[in-house]
Amino acid sequence: MKESALHFDQIVQDRRSVRIYDSDAFFDHDAVKRSIERGILAPNSSNMQLWEFYRIKSPEALKKVAWMCMNQKAAKTARELVVVVGRRDLWKKRQEALVAEMERVYPDAASKPAKRAMNYYKNLIPKYYWTDWLDLWGIGKKIFFFFAGLKGPMVRHGNRADIRISVHKSAALAAQNFMMSMKAEGYDTCPMEGMDAKRIKSFLKLPRKAEVVMVIGCGPAAEDGIYSGRFRIPNEEVIFEV
Ligand SMILES: Cc1cc2nc3c(=O)[nH]c(=O)nc-3n(C[C@H](O)[C@H](O)[C@H](O)COP(=O)(O)O)c2cc1C
């Protein structure tokens, strides 16, 4: 095995969901900054980066958000909380950034790759992300995909729920990158969905379509911070070769 794989394996093995953090041990808040920056290097759907990361650092804000996390110890004792937010509403802004990037990467607009990239971001992306109130466009797309799919392989997702899932998937990958990086920095984390997303959204003054994906407690683990040994369903029940 390569040395890098051994290092990575160590990080994966060492990462645990830590529920109690040490309030006295030194905590380098810059490790959170570096880890978020590594988080956003995660793969994400169409590179749309429909995510935001809110660092909850002040004692007052920490107290409030921990309360919104049902006062779980993983939140209450955390030295910092990171709220991972999905922002499907920002698709137009991201589309503009990506179109500008494609223009930079492919200065010859008549070239094949430029045309392909522009068709993707200018034509297909709005068709995917635009939604109407009743999601009729989404239902229409589903029906179209069903009939088109009778002839051959067809992408099936396109309604509002599908878009939401896609945004959550990408944000969760960034969250995992973040947690692995925190472990590599020598710190611990706990992802939480046991929280009042509605209250957190209003605390962060987020718009209606923004969604709290998870809140991540961070800090140096207390001695009794891990509740139990690791348990996973046996490999043969979850890993299959076809
Ligand atoms: C999406 C998600 C939500 C979770 N929510 C909570 C939570 O609200 N509170 C908590 O204590 N742990 C939460 N966890 C942590 C899991 O309980 C934990 O990852 C699992 O038990 C496996 O343990 P390990 O992370 O130590 O390997 C969550 C994990 C994920 C991925």
PDBQT file of the ligand as one rigid body, heavy atoms in Angstrom, charges set to zero:
ROOT
HETATM    1  C1  LIG A 301     -26.381  13.017   8.245  1.00  0.00    +0.000 C 
HETATM    2  C2  LIG A 301     -25.933  12.672   9.638  1.00  0.00    +0.000 A 
HETATM    3  C3  LIG A 301     -26.642  13.119  10.720  1.00  0.00    +0.000 A 
HETATM    4  C4  LIG A 301     -26.233  12.835  12.020  1.00  0.00    +0.000 A 
HETATM    5  N1  LIG A 301     -26.889  13.388  13.073  1.00  0.00    +0.000 NA
HETATM    6  C5  LIG A 301     -26.412  13.206  14.320  1.00  0.00    +0.000 A 
HETATM    7  C6  LIG A 301     -27.000  13.893  15.417  1.00  0.00    +0.000 A 
HETATM    8  O1  LIG A 301     -27.930  14.672  15.279  1.00  0.00    +0.000 OA
HETATM    9  N2  LIG A 301     -26.481  13.674  16.634  1.00  0.00    +0.000 N 
HETATM   10  C7  LIG A 301     -25.425  12.837  16.854  1.00  0.00    +0.000 A 
HETATM   11  O2  LIG A 301     -24.993  12.697  18.002  1.00  0.00    +0.000 OA
HETATM   12  N3  LIG A 301     -24.833  12.183  15.825  1.00  0.00    +0.000 NA
HETATM   13  C8  LIG A 301     -25.300  12.360  14.563  1.00  0.00    +0.000 A 
HETATM   14  N4  LIG A 301     -24.675  11.748  13.515  1.00  0.00    +0.000 N 
HETATM   15  C9  LIG A 301     -23.506  10.894  13.746  1.00  0.00    +0.000 C 
HETATM   16  C10 LIG A 301     -23.826   9.418  13.571  1.00  0.00    +0.000 C 
HETATM   17  O3  LIG A 301     -24.619   8.976  14.642  1.00  0.00    +0.000 OA
HETATM   18  C11 LIG A 301     -22.510   8.653  13.469  1.00  0.00    +0.000 C 
HETATM   19  O4  LIG A 301     -21.831   9.072  12.320  1.00  0.00    +0.000 OA
HETATM   20  C12 LIG A 301     -22.733   7.136  13.413  1.00  0.00    +0.000 C 
HETATM   21  O5  LIG A 301     -23.267   6.663  14.608  1.00  0.00    +0.000 OA
HETATM   22  C13 LIG A 301     -21.434   6.368  13.129  1.00  0.00    +0.000 C 
HETATM   23  O6  LIG A 301     -20.448   6.669  14.098  1.00  0.00    +0.000 OA
HETATM   24  P1  LIG A 301     -19.012   7.268  13.708  1.00  0.00    +0.000 P 
HETATM   25  O7  LIG A 301     -19.266   8.589  12.995  1.00  0.00    +0.000 OA
HETATM   26  O8  LIG A 301     -18.300   7.498  15.022  1.00  0.00    +0.000 OA
HETATM   27  O9  LIG A 301     -18.318   6.304  12.834  1.00  0.00    +0.000 OA
HETATM   28  C14 LIG A 301     -25.087  12.028  12.223  1.00  0.00    +0.000 A 
HETATM   29  C15 LIG A 301     -24.384  11.554  11.116  1.00  0.00    +0.000 A 
HETATM   30  C16 LIG A 301     -24.777  11.893   9.839  1.00  0.00    +0.000 A 
HETATM   31  C17 LIG A 301     -23.968  11.431   8.667  1.00  0.00    +0.000 C 
ENDROOT
TORSDOF 0
